[in-house]
Amino acid sequence: MGRSYIVEDDVEEYLCKLCSTQSGTVTGLFIGQCSIQRDFIVMAARTPQKEESADDGQLVDKEWLSEHARQVSRMLPGGLSVLGVFIISDSDAKDSLTTLRQLVFAVENLISSEQLWSPADDDVTDRVTLHVNPKTRKTVCRTFDVTDPKTVAKPADWKYQSRVCSNWATVLCWLDVDLLVPIPEKITSTKTVEKCLMEGLKSWTHQIESGVFLIDGKKLPEDSELKGGQKKSTRQTYTAQLLVSPDMQKSSDVVQRCGGSLSVRGVIHSRAFLHSNKPKAKLAERLLKMDVVSTVATRVQMLLEETLTSEESSRDVKQTEQLCLPRRVFCPVKVTGPLCVCDYQFSDEGLTEITDRLKEMLDTDAAEDDLDTTQEMSAELIQSEATEEATAETVEASEPRRDIYIGVAVGIAVALLATAASALYFSDA
């Protein structure tokens, strides 16, 4: 008996629409949540068309679809992930099986390359593929184990159902982030900066994984159900706290010679969704921690892509530099349910750019009024006399060097309890 997939009936509507309106071969992604017993599919999103008009003879572009999956994965809060791919074509389902197998492996490899958390023993490793014939509307569902290079296609049960997006439990959390990463004396390229920052994020990820997870201020046993006086007729929403302690280091590991540092500071908003009538504390903790790590790593990676890889940013940094990380903006999947997707807004972007990306990446028609921009605010970079004096003292206390400026970050990210802000600070030492 293969895996079972419970699919939101809007997905059936969406696939039928693609069959009627799109010509040629169409590919796309499925988004949802895995569980030991069965998986839930809540969204489908076709692969955007390339702007280039040149035809290289490829009906399915594996790299293009994989990059689409990577971008979509960044837009999914905790509890939602890319579960598989679909293809709509006139070809026989058996003839498309090899292509679908290649696609799910390519997608999984690229997405997992950006993930910093350690996989769990009970993680579901099957990914779904669906072939749809646009004329007959016949669907063939198969799964592949993406951890097994020799995997063969296994049949799966594909069932459409209404209100799959309803009655999910939501876990919310605001977390103060203060991450300091040392940079070597000689920075040969932006790749060096990126490598150091990723290593720092991995170390920070271990701190998050070992952090204490509280629901409404209480530590719950792993197998206990989330409770809080929730009524069945109301949405289950829980407020969580993460208590994180710094990694214990040897004294020999603390002191090291470096040419600068990168500091990630601010307060982030994190959330996770659980499809279960009886959500367990263990699953809520894991999904929320994964979202905390993902949202910070995603912002840093986006900033590296936008700034550090540019020719202008490849210059040597001669003084403290302050850069704002993008803030997180949420958009509901459906008005009737709690599920949301998200995007990240840089300070020079308007909400139109957000709705355009939602349309391009998720094929979702969202209005600006649909966006929730209240959970995080843009970081404010403030320079005060006090911080200037502190910088001067640091310069005097450090070993003098004529070719580099010694300083500390002087920007301050201001955050309120129900909002969040984040910023990235670069400084030479």
Phi and psi in degrees as a GROMACS rama.xvg file:
@    title "Ramachandran Plot"
@    xaxis  label "Phi"
@    yaxis  label "Psi"
@TYPE xy
-82.9562  -176.069  GLY-2
-71.8926  156.525  ARG-3
-109.456  137.997  SER-4
-121.232  119.842  TYR-5
-97.0151  118.312  ILE-6
-117.611  131.142  VAL-7
-58.0483  133.224  GLU-8
-64.3594  -18.6755  ASP-9
-64.1535  -28.126  ASP-10
-65.9864  -40.2041  VAL-11
-61.51  -43.3142  GLU-12
-60.3081  -42.411  GLU-13
-65.1996  -44.6292  TYR-14
-65.7765  -38.0333  LEU-15
-63.6319  -38.5565  CYS-16
-64.1721  -41.9208  LYS-17
-64.0513  -37.8968  LEU-18
-61.7556  -34.2772  CYS-19
-85.2664  -32.4026  SER-20
-105.348  -23.3611  THR-21
-97.0944  141.52  GLN-22
-105.655  151.069  SER-23
76.9498  -165.819  GLY-24
-79.8673  133.712  THR-25
-122.871  134.555  VAL-26
-121.87  164.16  THR-27
-174.264  -174.5  GLY-28
-119.96  153.174  LEU-29
-109.325  138.843  PHE-30
-122.994  135.718  ILE-31
-179.891  -151.163  GLY-32
-136.261  136.927  GLN-33
-89.9656  152.017  CYS-34
-146.665  167.633  SER-35
-61.6352  -41.4541  ILE-36
-79.9979  -46.3748  GLN-37
-159.758  165.191  ARG-38
-112.49  155.939  ASP-39
-122.3  125.59  PHE-40
-105.537  121.973  ILE-41
-111.918  -19.8178  VAL-42
-147.052  154.959  MET-43
-132.642  144.556  ALA-44
-142.148  121.951  ALA-45
-70.6463  155.507  ARG-46
-72.1797  128.694  THR-47
-61.2152  150.047  PRO-48
-77.9021  145.52  GLN-49
-71.7981  148.62  LYS-50
-73.5256  -30.4863  GLU-51
-66.0726  137  GLU-52
-90.8765  -12.8478  SER-53
-65.9223  137.862  ALA-54
-104.319  115.437  ASP-55
-93.1653  8.27526  ASP-56
87.9583  -3.34775  GLY-57
-88.5214  120.07  GLN-58
-73.1893  -37.2355  LEU-59
-125.005  121.819  VAL-60
-95.2524  103.937  ASP-61
-62.7008  -43.4512  LYS-62
-66.6432  -38.9305  GLU-63
-66.7857  -43.5583  TRP-64
-66.4348  -38.4224  LEU-65
-64.3188  -41.049  SER-66
-65.669  -37.2385  GLU-67
-60.3758  -43.9411  HIS-68
-63.0632  -38.2722  ALA-69
-63.369  -44.1143  ARG-70
-65.7921  -41.1546  GLN-71
-65.6112  -40.937  VAL-72
-58.297  -35.1226  SER-73
-66.987  -21.8368  ARG-74
-94.9498  8.6046  MET-75
-108.888  122.904  LEU-76
-67.4402  176.517  PRO-77
-57.9207  137.515  GLY-78
96.6664  -16.0906  GLY-79
-114.928  139.239  LEU-80
-153.954  168.83  SER-81
-78.6342  116.725  VAL-82
-99.9939  -11.0268  LEU-83
167.994  -168.274  GLY-84
-134.15  160.179  VAL-85
-132.028  158.407  PHE-86
-139.21  133.827  ILE-87
-111.975  113.425  ILE-88
-156.735  159.124  SER-89
-76.4504  -14.9273  ASP-90
-67.2924  160.591  SER-91
-66.3391  146.915  ASP-92
-58.9415  -37.3344  ALA-93
-65.38  -35.7503  LYS-94
-70.2335  -24.4814  ASP-95
-90.5355  -5.61415  SER-96
-63.5092  -42.5227  LEU-97
-63.8876  -41.9014  THR-98
-62.6233  -44.8142  THR-99
-63.9678  -38.3082  LEU-100
-61.0518  -45.9658  ARG-101
-62.3896  -37.504  GLN-102
-67.6348  -45.9535  LEU-103
-65.9312  -35.3862  VAL-104
-70.0486  -41.3886  PHE-105
-64.1199  -41.9839  ALA-106
-63.405  -48.3047  VAL-107
-63.4931  -41.2903  GLU-108
-63.2809  -41.5162  ASN-109
-72.4026  -42.8799  LEU-110
-64.4115  -45.068  ILE-111
-67.1649  -23.3771  SER-112
-66.8885  -19.4124  SER-113
-99.4659  -7.36135  GLU-114
-83.6166  134.758  GLN-115
-102.777  -16.9738  LEU-116
-83.1362  159.59  TRP-117
-83.4183  135.778  SER-118
-67.1612  147.995  PRO-119
-91.8747  157.613  ALA-120
-63.9269  -30.5372  ASP-121
-98.8127  16.0366  ASP-122
-62.4306  138.137  ASP-123
-79.3016  125.006  VAL-124
-110.447  2.97677  THR-125
-81.401  137.386  ASP-126
-121.72  143.942  ARG-127
-95.7587  146.815  VAL-128
-129.492  146.014  THR-129
-136.326  126.84  LEU-130
-105.175  130.708  HIS-131
-122.245  126.923  VAL-132
-87.4357  119.099  ASN-133
-67.538  -19.894  PRO-134
-88.868  -49.9267  LYS-135
-90.1198  -15.7509  THR-136
63.757  17.0007  ARG-137
-72.986  137.218  LYS-138
-118.097  142.026  THR-139
-126.483  120.262  VAL-140
-108.549  129.164  CYS-141
-137.824  155.366  ARG-142
-124.321  156.085  THR-143
-132.962  140.41  PHE-144
-84.2057  108.784  ASP-145
-75.6348  -4.63165  VAL-146
-93.3365  -4.04197  THR-147
-117.913  107.985  ASP-148
-61.8864  -21.7369  PRO-149
-99.4706  14.4719  LYS-150
-60.6505  149.107  THR-151
-115.733  159.782  VAL-152
-67.3828  135.284  ALA-153
-119.894  138.581  LYS-154
-66.9609  150.704  PRO-155
-139.066  156.668  ALA-156
-94.5436  123.036  ASP-157
-116.593  109.588  TRP-158
-124.818  129.119  LYS-159
-86.0293  143.996  TYR-160
-151.933  147.073  GLN-161
-85.1678  155.657  SER-162
60.7487  31.9856  ARG-163
-67.238  -28.7662  VAL-164
-79.3904  -5.27637  CYS-165
-93.7136  163.254  SER-166
61.6132  37.1006  ASN-167
-94.9535  143.187  TRP-168
-82.6259  141.336  ALA-169
-117.528  131.964  THR-170
-117.005  123.634  VAL-171
-111.788  149.049  LEU-172
-156.337  142.062  CYS-173
-115.619  132.155  TRP-174
-132.468  133.65  LEU-175
-83.1356  123.264  ASP-176
-109.791  130.281  VAL-177
-144.197  91.244  ASP-178
-116.434  126.459  LEU-179
-117.989  124.508  LEU-180
-120.953  120.838  VAL-181
-73.5683  147.186  PRO-182
-117.871  137.549  ILE-183
-57.2439  160.602  PRO-184
-62.1009  -43.1673  GLU-185
-107.671  109.427  LYS-186
-92.6869  109.358  ILE-187
-81.3642  -26.7778  THR-188
-164.112  171.695  SER-189
-66.7669  -23.2477  THR-190
-62.9385  -33.055  LYS-191
-64.9952  -44.3157  THR-192
-61.8288  -44.845  VAL-193
-62.4074  -42.9355  GLU-194
-62.4267  -44.5804  LYS-195
-62.9393  -41.6315  CYS-196
-67.5445  -39.4605  LEU-197
-65.6683  -37.318  MET-198
-65.856  -39.205  GLU-199
-64.3915  -38.5503  GLY-200
-67.4414  -35.2555  LEU-201
-64.5872  -41.904  LYS-202
-63.3616  -41.6073  SER-203
-65.7497  -34.8622  TRP-204
-59.7576  -40.201  THR-205
-62.1226  -36.4059  HIS-206
-64.6757  -41.9435  GLN-207
-65.298  -43.4906  ILE-208
-61.1243  -34.5443  GLU-209
-93.6667  2.87772  SER-210
-67.8168  157.053  GLY-211
-86.4032  127.334  VAL-212
-101.569  122.737  PHE-213
-120.264  142.107  LEU-214
-113.203  117.705  ILE-215
52.0901  39.2941  ASP-216
81.9272  6.01436  GLY-217
-121.283  141.351  LYS-218
-87.9164  116.372  LYS-219
-99.576  146.325  LEU-220
-58.1675  148.177  PRO-221
-57.2559  -39.3792  GLU-222
-90.0946  3.5342  ASP-223
-79.6486  153.968  SER-224
-83.0902  147.596  GLU-225
-70.9588  126.464  LEU-226
-135.579  158.415  LYS-227
178.497  32.9203  GLY-228
74.0224  21.7767  GLY-229
-73.8582  138.019  GLN-230
-93.6924  150.277  LYS-231
-62.38  -28.1805  LYS-232
-82.132  -8.16457  SER-233
-113.317  158.514  THR-234
-69.4041  137.532  ARG-235
-85.8894  109.989  GLN-236
-126.296  129.055  THR-237
-124.65  143.118  TYR-238
-102.068  125.847  THR-239
-113.69  159.254  ALA-240
-129.88  143.968  GLN-241
-117.031  121.168  LEU-242
-101.122  112.766  LEU-243
-115.938  130.729  VAL-244
-109.318  145.307  SER-245
-63.3512  152.962  PRO-246
-64.0913  141.282  ASP-247
-75.6503  128.434  MET-248
-125.191  150.864  GLN-249
-73.891  152.806  LYS-250
-60.8696  -30.3283  SER-251
-71.1227  -20.7839  SER-252
-87.0884  -18.3958  ASP-253
-78.8165  -43.0478  VAL-254
-88.4355  121.663  VAL-255
-152.205  149.072  GLN-256
-82.6473  129.957  ARG-257
-146.027  162.443  CYS-258
-98.3857  -5.6699  GLY-259
177.125  -171.485  GLY-260
-153.396  157.816  SER-261
-122.462  133.835  LEU-262
-125.514  126.205  SER-263
-107.668  117.176  VAL-264
-134.555  149.226  ARG-265
144.073  -176.684  GLY-266
-116.844  128.134  VAL-267
-111.434  154.93  ILE-268
-105.217  129.378  HIS-269
-126.001  149.617  SER-270
-151.548  152.856  ARG-271
-138.832  150.989  ALA-272
-119.748  139.921  PHE-273
-127.947  122.72  LEU-274
-90.8133  95.9941  HIS-275
-169.022  141.415  SER-276
-73.0536  -22.9549  ASN-277
-131.175  73.2289  LYS-278
-64.2836  135.538  PRO-279
-95.4062  150.126  LYS-280
-63.7881  -36.6581  ALA-281
-62.0166  -45.6582  LYS-282
-67.6288  -41.8937  LEU-283
-59.7584  -41.7428  ALA-284
-64.0079  -46.3741  GLU-285
-65.4556  -45.2688  ARG-286
-65.6272  -38.575  LEU-287
-69.4864  -42.5111  LEU-288
-63.8924  -37.9923  LYS-289
-63.1424  -37.8027  MET-290
-69.4656  -39.4047  ASP-291
-57.9937  -48.6365  VAL-292
-64.9375  -44.1549  VAL-293
-63.7393  -43.7527  SER-294
-69.1752  -35.6217  THR-295
-70.3792  -47.7422  VAL-296
-61.4031  -40.1011  ALA-297
-61.8515  -43.9593  THR-298
-64.4422  -42.3525  ARG-299
-64.3547  -43.7779  VAL-300
-63.2675  -39.884  GLN-301
-63.2797  -40.9759  MET-302
-67.8085  -39.1345  LEU-303
-61.8772  -41.5353  LEU-304
-67.1567  -38.6503  GLU-305
-79.5019  -34.6734  GLU-306
-116.169  -54.6972  THR-307
-67.8841  -28.2942  LEU-308
-85.2953  -4.94896  THR-309
-77.8222  156.472  SER-310
-63.0577  -35.9439  GLU-311
-64.9189  -39.485  GLU-312
-81.0307  -5.36415  SER-313
-79.0062  -3.992  SER-314
-67.9141  160.462  ARG-315
-71.5636  134.396  ASP-316
-82.0954  121.217  VAL-317
-104.749  -3.00437  LYS-318
-157.669  173.382  GLN-319
-61.269  132.514  THR-320
-125.034  136.604  GLU-321
-119.432  127.006  GLN-322
-129.426  136.273  LEU-323
-86.2173  128.522  CYS-324
-76.5053  154.163  LEU-325
-69.1804  152.293  PRO-326
-92.906  158.098  ARG-327
-91.3041  131.736  ARG-328
-123.144  135.636  VAL-329
-108.516  151.659  PHE-330
-139.934  128.858  CYS-331
-67.2643  143.278  PRO-332
-71.6295  -45.6125  VAL-333
-140.984  148.087  LYS-334
-63.4573  -30.5274  VAL-335
-84.3342  -5.8331  THR-336
-129.69  169.874  GLY-337
-83.5948  -13.3307  PRO-338
-64.2789  138.904  LEU-339
-134.739  153.595  CYS-340
-109.806  175.548  VAL-341
-142.595  166.993  CYS-342
-145.36  174.053  ASP-343
-123.492  128.576  TYR-344
-111.71  117.251  GLN-345
-75.1655  161.177  PHE-346
-63.5536  -24.3571  SER-347
-95.5713  11.3063  ASP-348
-107.334  150.075  GLU-349
-101.406  177.804  GLY-350
-70.2224  -21.3178  LEU-351
-61.6914  -38.7827  THR-352
-63.3328  -34.4208  GLU-353
-66.1899  -48.9486  ILE-354
-64.4988  -33.1626  THR-355
-66.1126  -41.1767  ASP-356
-69.025  -37.7697  ARG-357
-61.2223  -37.9395  LEU-358
-69.4435  -42.9136  LYS-359
-70.0689  -45.7671  GLU-360
-83.5348  -40.0256  MET-361
-113.755  -1.06847  LEU-362
54.444  41.0749  ASP-363
-111.272  128.401  THR-364
-88.7777  99.6954  ASP-365
-115.322  137.836  ALA-366
-90.9784  158.996  ALA-367
-60.2655  -32.3336  GLU-368
-68.7211  -19.1063  ASP-369
-76.4275  -19.1834  ASP-370
-79.0471  137.828  LEU-371
-99.0281  103.646  ASP-372
-105.239  11.6767  THR-373
-91.107  -11.7529  THR-374
-79.2355  -28.719  GLN-375
-136.155  150.737  GLU-376
-121.353  160.897  MET-377
-67.0943  144.623  SER-378
-67.3379  143.894  ALA-379
-106.939  124.705  GLU-380
-98.5089  112.745  LEU-381
-122.291  131.68  ILE-382
-111.023  123  GLN-383
-115.725  165.302  SER-384
-63.6459  -35.1081  GLU-385
-63.0392  -43.1361  ALA-386
-71.4361  -32.6253  THR-387
-64.0767  -41.2514  GLU-388
-65.1621  -39.652  GLU-389
-63.0045  -38.5693  ALA-390
-63.0924  -44.4266  THR-391
-61.0614  -40.9634  ALA-392
-64.3237  -38.3972  GLU-393
-64.1301  -40.5231  THR-394
-61.3208  -44.6746  VAL-395
-66.8225  -34.491  GLU-396
-80.6351  -17.2201  ALA-397
-93.2804  164.338  SER-398
-65.7365  125.905  GLU-399
-69.151  135.887  PRO-400
-136.794  132.861  ARG-401
-81.5693  -23.5653  ARG-402
-94.0808  2.1093  ASP-403
-149.855  148.211  ILE-404
-91.3283  133.078  TYR-405
-100.944  125.325  ILE-406
-160.6  177.66  GLY-407
-127.962  160.017  VAL-408
-64.4488  133.996  ALA-409
-112.767  3.77885  VAL-410
-82.1133  148.996  GLY-411
-124.971  124.112  ILE-412
-92.535  114.356  ALA-413
-91.6751  130.778  VAL-414
-139.558  140.423  ALA-415
-98.5209  171.37  LEU-416
-58.7181  -44.1584  LEU-417
-99.5374  14.4979  ALA-418
-130.954  179.383  THR-419
-149.764  155.162  ALA-420
-147.85  151.201  ALA-421
-145.896  150.622  SER-422
-151.165  154.991  ALA-423
-116.175  128.277  LEU-424
-114.974  132.078  TYR-425
-112.26  135.139  PHE-426
-148.197  144.123  SER-427
-86.234  154.884  ASP-428
